Amino acid sequence: MDDPSLGALFGSMILLVILSAYFSGSETAMMALNRYRLRHLANEGHRGAKRASRLLERPDRLLGVILIGNNFVNFSAASIATVVALRLIGDSGVIIAPIVCTFVFLIFAEVAPKTIAAAYPEKIALPSSHILQLLLWVTYPLVWLVNAFANSLLWLLGIKHEEVLDDHLTRDELRTLIFEGSKIADHPQNMMLGVLDLDKVTVDDIMVPRHEIVGIDIEDDLDDIVNQICSAQHTRMPVFREDIDKVIGVLHLRNAAKFLTAEVLTKAAILQEIDDPYFVLENTPLQTQLYNFQQQKERIALVVNEYGNVEGIVALEDILEEIVGEFTTDLAAVGVDIHPQDDGSYLIDGGTHIRLINRSLGWNLPLRGPKTLNGLITDYLETIPESNICMLIDNYRIEILQIQDNMIRTARISLPPESDTSS
């Protein structure tokens, strides 16, 4: 049998380079696919996406068939190159052939196709999935054998197959994906980030503190109770006896008409319209509390500490504002504790929650540690100030204006000139 001509050998090498480029490009394209976009396309009925998704369910098999094909092609090309070199330049071709092969395959079968595949993974991977699926069927026994040895080696190294295949996003990774990779509008994006952050925030971070609770003391004079109901700014008010720790229920003001229009108004008539109080622990995550509100069909809850004492009150609307932001941009509507000044500073009550300040003004005062502005300042000073002083906390200029009963009642906060201009 005659030896193949040099033309046939060169033609075979060119074909092998093309096949090697295909395998290299397919490998990079399949691994570079966006798995979540791929699942979306598959759910939309894209055949190539469905086939690629099935292949990626077992990446060990996919890599097995690609690498078997690629290595077979590369070794075959190296053998043919050696034969060609021996014919052209003699025994010294054994040394030159690997050098030339390495250069040619590195450029045309590795770097170039992999670069193109990384730039256009879908355009290469989805059509390639047809050929790869067919090759997997044909070479399945060999692929299975290779995977059996590889997985056994992983087992000896203490690596579980499930861990290799795990592509689930963690909460922080999902947050990064939404924050940096999303092309949706800013407001829906902020809403999704707010949902992810619910587990990091507890009820006591957003509750109305005890001393700010507006409720009805059933022991008060009846006329005072009626005036309080008529001037109330909330739709629900806790009802208690002398002290908020002795709460007996919650009155929905829509039910007030039933006893306010009665010929004879009595406290007993008021008590008949109240609902049972709903209590939650102060360290309950907002995500859990949102679910509890839904399950209990409640919209407001009294927050208690480990001793059962009422620490504050939280409403469903407070949790929703953590997701969607404030329902109004009017600072007067947000709370009477934040007062903008003509010079750009703000007079803020010391009992105001830091989260409320940040959310209302778009600031980034530190959230770790104290919950209120008074707590932030005293924690920074490590003492209760005896006189009005000024300080700088995280580039926020804070000036204490009023101290009463060992508590900072009012402080002026503004950004330093350099921070203000940069923002």
C-alpha positions as MATLAB code, in Angstrom:
seq = 'MDDPSLGALFGSMILLVILSAYFSGSETAMMALNRYRLRHLANEGHRGAKRASRLLERPDRLLGVILIGNNFVNFSAASIATVVALRLIGDSGVIIAPIVCTFVFLIFAEVAPKTIAAAYPEKIALPSSHILQLLLWVTYPLVWLVNAFANSLLWLLGIKHEEVLDDHLTRDELRTLIFEGSKIADHPQNMMLGVLDLDKVTVDDIMVPRHEIVGIDIEDDLDDIVNQICSAQHTRMPVFREDIDKVIGVLHLRNAAKFLTAEVLTKAAILQEIDDPYFVLENTPLQTQLYNFQQQKERIALVVNEYGNVEGIVALEDILEEIVGEFTTDLAAVGVDIHPQDDGSYLIDGGTHIRLINRSLGWNLPLRGPKTLNGLITDYLETIPESNICMLIDNYRIEILQIQDNMIRTARISLPPESDTSS';
ca = [
       0.000    0.000    0.000;
       1.437    3.374   -1.044;
       2.190    5.974    1.590;
      -0.167    8.999    1.601;
       1.049   12.018   -0.301;
       2.250   15.171    1.406;
      -0.849   16.954    0.120;
      -3.112   14.435    1.826;
      -1.118   14.723    5.043;
      -1.284   18.514    4.998;
      -5.005   18.349    4.271;
      -5.479   15.970    7.205;
      -3.560   18.360    9.495;
      -5.723   21.305    8.447;
      -8.864   19.253    9.131;
      -7.513   18.229   12.536;
      -6.709   21.855   13.412;
     -10.305   22.792   12.551;
     -11.662   19.950   14.683;
      -9.396   20.908   17.566;
     -10.583   24.523   17.281;
     -14.171   23.266   17.362;
     -13.649   21.227   20.520;
     -11.740   24.039   22.256;
     -14.306   26.670   21.302;
     -17.227   24.434   22.286;
     -15.717   23.752   25.681;
     -15.238   27.453   26.438;
     -18.650   28.422   25.051;
     -20.521   25.762   27.029;
     -18.774   26.684   30.275;
     -19.244   30.429   29.647;
     -23.010   30.207   29.148;
     -25.149   32.183   31.547;
     -26.960   29.316   33.279;
     -29.950   31.442   34.286;
     -30.424   32.949   30.842;
     -30.039   29.424   29.422;
     -32.833   28.149   31.679;
     -34.993   31.077   30.610;
     -34.444   30.250   26.923;
     -35.144   26.585   27.631;
     -38.405   27.477   29.364;
     -39.316   29.565   26.326;
     -38.969   26.451   24.157;
     -35.553   27.028   22.530;
     -34.381   23.567   21.400;
     -30.680   24.389   21.473;
     -31.022   25.817   24.975;
     -32.864   22.712   26.160;
     -30.161   20.455   24.730;
     -27.373   22.584   26.212;
     -29.122   22.571   29.594;
     -29.299   18.773   29.564;
     -25.600   18.546   28.715;
     -24.662   20.975   31.501;
     -26.611   18.952   34.043;
     -23.672   16.546   33.923;
     -20.611   18.692   33.159;
     -18.325   15.731   33.863;
     -19.809   13.863   30.893;
     -19.783   16.976   28.719;
     -16.128   17.663   29.483;
     -15.372   13.983   29.016;
     -16.636   13.840   25.436;
     -15.023   17.195   24.528;
     -11.629   16.326   25.972;
     -11.628   12.833   24.498;
     -12.280   14.309   21.066;
      -9.813   17.153   21.534;
      -6.984   14.944   22.779;
      -7.546   12.378   20.021;
      -7.409   15.140   17.416;
      -4.310   16.781   18.919;
      -2.339   13.536   19.245;
      -3.301   12.522   15.714;
      -2.173   15.892   14.400;
       1.136   15.607   16.274;
       1.737   12.169   14.748;
       0.980   13.384   11.207;
       3.166   16.465   11.734;
       6.048   14.214   12.744;
       5.620   12.111    9.585;
       5.556   15.242    7.416;
       8.641   16.662    9.131;
      10.564   13.401    8.655;
       9.775   13.394    4.940;
      10.729   17.023    4.436;
      13.826   17.499    6.605;
      14.802   14.067    7.870;
      15.505   12.950   11.412;
      15.803   16.512   12.764;
      12.078   16.896   12.006;
      11.326   14.914   15.169;
      12.527   17.944   17.157;
      11.062   20.650   14.908;
       7.580   19.095   14.482;
       6.454   19.493   18.135;
       7.612   23.130   18.159;
       5.708   24.002   14.978;
       2.654   21.979   16.102;
       2.583   23.718   19.464;
       2.670   27.174   17.852;
       0.013   26.358   15.221;
      -2.379   24.664   17.653;
      -1.852   27.305   20.328;
      -2.869   30.109   17.972;
      -5.429   28.515   15.657;
      -6.884   25.745   17.850;
      -6.747   27.229   21.342;
      -6.370   30.990   21.865;
      -8.331   32.263   18.851;
     -11.364   29.911   19.083;
     -11.571   30.189   22.868;
     -11.455   33.988   22.698;
     -14.263   34.028   20.130;
     -16.272   31.492   22.167;
     -15.916   33.536   25.355;
     -17.189   36.615   23.505;
     -20.144   34.852   21.826;
     -20.955   31.790   23.977;
     -24.601   31.413   22.934;
     -23.899   31.657   19.203;
     -21.358   28.842   19.450;
     -22.638   26.669   22.301;
     -26.276   26.289   21.273;
     -25.573   25.029   17.713;
     -22.649   22.934   19.005;
     -24.954   21.161   21.454;
     -26.397   19.143   18.538;
     -22.996   17.698   17.605;
     -21.892   17.235   21.228;
     -25.067   15.327   22.057;
     -24.497   13.015   19.087;
     -20.833   12.470   20.031;
     -21.873   11.696   23.607;
     -24.209    8.955   22.389;
     -21.515    7.458   20.172;
     -18.692    7.556   22.726;
     -20.782    7.032   25.861;
     -19.018    3.803   27.024;
     -15.604    5.491   26.798;
     -16.924    8.675   28.437;
     -18.444    6.629   31.259;
     -15.151    4.857   31.845;
     -13.189    8.121   31.949;
     -15.723    9.714   34.325;
     -15.642    6.672   36.592;
     -11.881    7.042   37.074;
     -12.110   10.857   37.448;
     -14.967   10.745   39.970;
     -13.171    8.059   41.951;
     -10.147   10.344   42.166;
     -12.372   13.214   43.370;
     -13.872   10.895   45.991;
     -10.403   10.003   47.260;
      -9.634   13.724   47.544;
     -12.811   14.261   49.591;
     -14.683   16.186   46.889;
     -18.317   15.207   46.461;
     -19.809   15.162   42.988;
     -22.782   17.237   44.191;
     -20.436   19.980   45.394;
     -18.834   20.190   41.963;
     -22.232   20.543   40.312;
     -23.659   23.082   42.781;
     -24.378   26.338   40.942;
     -26.919   27.863   43.323;
     -26.473   31.537   44.110;
     -26.006   32.637   47.688;
     -27.952   35.625   48.977;
     -24.911   37.906   48.668;
     -24.165   36.641   45.154;
     -27.770   37.267   44.117;
     -27.550   40.775   45.575;
     -24.406   41.451   43.548;
     -26.078   40.034   40.424;
     -29.071   42.360   40.837;
     -26.973   45.385   41.806;
     -24.336   45.151   39.081;
     -25.711   42.913   36.363;
     -29.329   43.959   36.155;
     -30.552   46.243   33.365;
     -33.940   46.873   34.917;
     -35.104   50.259   36.158;
     -33.590   51.593   39.368;
     -36.802   51.495   41.392;
     -37.675   47.791   40.784;
     -33.998   46.993   41.304;
     -34.057   48.727   44.701;
     -37.213   46.829   45.591;
     -35.545   43.477   44.903;
     -32.507   44.510   46.932;
     -34.869   45.525   49.730;
     -36.440   42.061   49.749;
     -32.991   40.439   49.987;
     -32.086   42.684   52.915;
     -35.163   41.809   54.982;
     -33.347   38.983   56.746;
     -30.601   41.376   57.859;
     -33.062   43.737   59.564;
     -35.046   42.919   62.690;
     -38.282   44.325   64.013;
     -36.562   46.534   66.590;
     -34.659   48.267   63.764;
     -37.816   49.788   62.296;
     -40.352   49.838   65.164;
     -41.823   52.991   66.623;
     -40.145   53.151   70.046;
     -42.164   52.877   73.230;
     -42.063   56.571   74.143;
     -43.489   57.516   70.714;
     -46.434   55.115   70.774;
     -49.743   56.936   70.460;
     -52.412   54.912   72.235;
     -55.633   55.188   74.215;
     -55.550   54.935   77.978;
     -58.984   53.553   78.784;
     -58.671   55.042   82.269;
     -58.683   58.591   80.832;
     -61.758   60.777   80.808;
     -64.246   59.749   78.129;
     -64.215   63.192   76.464;
     -60.403   63.049   76.222;
     -60.615   59.606   74.608;
     -63.127   60.873   72.040;
     -60.944   63.905   71.219;
     -57.910   61.658   70.831;
     -59.787   59.357   68.446;
     -61.101   62.269   66.367;
     -57.628   63.819   66.007;
     -55.735   60.545   65.486;
     -53.280   60.357   62.561;
     -53.201   56.552   62.549;
     -55.869   54.042   61.534;
     -55.060   51.693   64.429;
     -54.331   52.585   68.033;
     -53.400   50.351   70.979;
     -55.727   50.487   73.978;
     -54.235   50.019   77.454;
     -54.873   50.626   81.134;
     -52.602   53.303   82.628;
     -49.447   51.826   81.065;
     -48.628   50.481   77.609;
     -47.388   47.245   79.234;
     -50.994   46.657   80.249;
     -52.320   46.721   76.701;
     -55.741   45.144   76.264;
     -56.300   45.448   72.532;
     -56.035   47.458   69.321;
     -58.783   49.747   68.061;
     -59.336   50.145   64.316;
     -60.720   53.650   63.836;
     -63.147   52.487   61.173;
     -65.010   50.775   64.017;
     -65.119   54.002   66.018;
     -68.202   55.186   64.150;
     -70.218   52.403   65.810;
     -69.851   53.909   69.275;
     -69.280   57.569   68.382;
     -72.730   57.764   66.777;
     -74.437   55.999   69.678;
     -76.842   58.001   71.846;
     -74.949   57.042   74.987;
     -71.214   56.561   74.742;
     -69.559   54.320   77.300;
     -66.105   52.839   77.730;
     -67.677   49.398   77.548;
     -68.856   50.227   74.019;
     -65.280   51.147   73.086;
     -63.887   47.939   74.542;
     -66.383   45.891   72.509;
     -64.827   47.165   69.280;
     -61.166   46.441   70.032;
     -59.270   43.467   68.649;
     -56.922   41.240   70.605;
     -53.344   42.534   70.735;
     -50.718   40.804   68.623;
     -47.219   40.527   70.137;
     -43.890   39.826   68.431;
     -40.326   39.537   69.746;
     -37.980   42.451   69.134;
     -35.299   40.364   67.361;
     -37.668   38.856   64.767;
     -36.260   39.227   61.205;
     -38.457   41.341   58.944;
     -38.790   38.532   56.410;
     -40.195   36.276   59.130;
     -42.472   39.006   60.448;
     -43.821   39.778   56.991;
     -44.775   36.111   56.654;
     -46.289   36.144   60.170;
     -48.406   39.195   59.344;
     -49.706   37.350   56.304;
     -50.460   34.158   58.223;
     -52.069   35.899   61.208;
     -54.027   38.344   59.015;
     -52.653   41.211   61.108;
     -51.311   44.630   60.117;
     -49.893   45.889   63.397;
     -48.003   44.280   66.276;
     -46.664   45.275   69.671;
     -42.952   44.544   70.022;
     -41.887   42.998   73.335;
     -38.488   42.104   74.795;
     -37.465   38.863   76.476;
     -39.152   39.979   79.707;
     -42.486   40.657   78.002;
     -42.240   44.444   78.296;
     -43.495   46.478   75.357;
     -40.565   48.087   73.523;
     -42.397   49.552   70.551;
     -44.920   48.994   67.811;
     -44.477   47.854   64.211;
     -46.896   47.919   61.297;
     -47.053   46.093   58.002;
     -46.497   49.429   56.248;
     -43.147   49.815   58.028;
     -41.907   46.555   56.501;
     -43.228   47.471   53.058;
     -41.318   50.747   53.236;
     -38.120   48.747   53.754;
     -38.824   47.162   50.362;
     -40.276   49.960   48.245;
     -38.927   52.983   50.134;
     -40.879   55.833   51.649;
     -44.377   56.370   50.320;
     -43.687   60.093   50.242;
     -40.668   62.332   49.687;
     -42.033   65.045   51.977;
     -39.852   65.077   55.086;
     -42.714   66.524   57.094;
     -44.766   63.488   56.193;
     -41.903   61.107   56.945;
     -41.675   62.280   60.507;
     -41.650   65.397   62.630;
     -38.217   64.421   63.944;
     -36.273   65.540   60.826;
     -36.265   69.255   60.020;
     -34.351   70.596   56.980;
     -32.570   73.947   57.457;
     -31.763   76.685   54.977;
     -28.013   76.001   55.200;
     -28.459   72.385   54.062;
     -28.194   70.858   57.531;
     -30.933   68.997   59.410;
     -32.198   69.271   62.966;
     -32.961   65.723   64.078;
     -34.479   64.401   67.284;
     -32.088   62.191   69.248;
     -34.603   59.366   69.462;
     -34.936   59.068   65.676;
     -33.929   55.697   64.252;
     -30.777   55.763   62.150;
     -32.431   53.618   59.474;
     -35.181   56.233   59.144;
     -32.589   58.997   58.777;
     -30.661   57.073   56.122;
     -33.795   56.133   54.216;
     -35.281   59.624   54.349;
     -32.144   61.567   53.446;
     -30.239   59.014   51.390;
     -27.393   58.965   53.914;
     -25.163   56.166   55.123;
     -24.846   56.643   58.853;
     -23.458   53.453   60.458;
     -26.158   50.887   61.241;
     -24.141   48.415   63.267;
     -24.640   48.881   66.960;
     -26.980   51.598   68.274;
     -30.377   51.987   66.662;
     -31.041   55.674   67.373;
     -29.135   58.905   66.813;
     -28.767   59.381   70.574;
     -27.287   55.897   70.871;
     -24.904   56.505   67.950;
     -23.524   59.696   69.489;
     -23.165   58.351   73.032;
     -21.577   55.160   71.715;
     -19.058   57.240   69.762;
     -18.283   59.454   72.769;
     -18.443   56.498   75.192;
     -20.142   58.810   77.675;
     -23.205   61.006   78.078;
     -22.069   64.542   77.100;
     -22.506   67.249   79.706;
     -22.388   70.123   77.235;
     -23.049   70.820   73.593;
     -20.155   69.531   71.489;
     -19.402   68.852   67.836;
     -17.947   65.699   66.248;
     -17.400   63.958   62.908;
     -18.818   60.443   62.411;
     -18.254   58.801   59.016;
     -17.908   62.222   57.330;
     -21.135   63.500   58.912;
     -20.738   66.637   61.024;
     -22.875   66.243   64.142;
     -23.463   69.104   66.565;
     -25.322   68.437   69.814;
     -27.843   71.230   70.440;
     -29.982   70.038   73.340;
     -29.404   67.571   76.197;
     -32.169   66.673   78.608;
     -32.641   63.870   81.130;
     -29.307   62.266   80.194;
     -30.414   62.035   76.568;
     -29.546   64.003   73.459;
     -32.803   65.610   72.446;
     -31.726   67.514   69.327;
     -28.682   67.430   67.066;
     -27.699   69.236   63.897;
     -26.250   66.985   61.162;
     -24.664   68.014   57.898;
     -22.067   66.769   55.447;
     -18.639   68.439   55.426;
     -18.133   70.793   52.454;
     -15.826   68.366   50.588;
     -18.275   65.438   50.999;
     -21.235   67.624   50.140;
     -19.740   68.816   46.865;
     -18.567   65.344   45.856;
     -22.028   63.900   46.247;
];
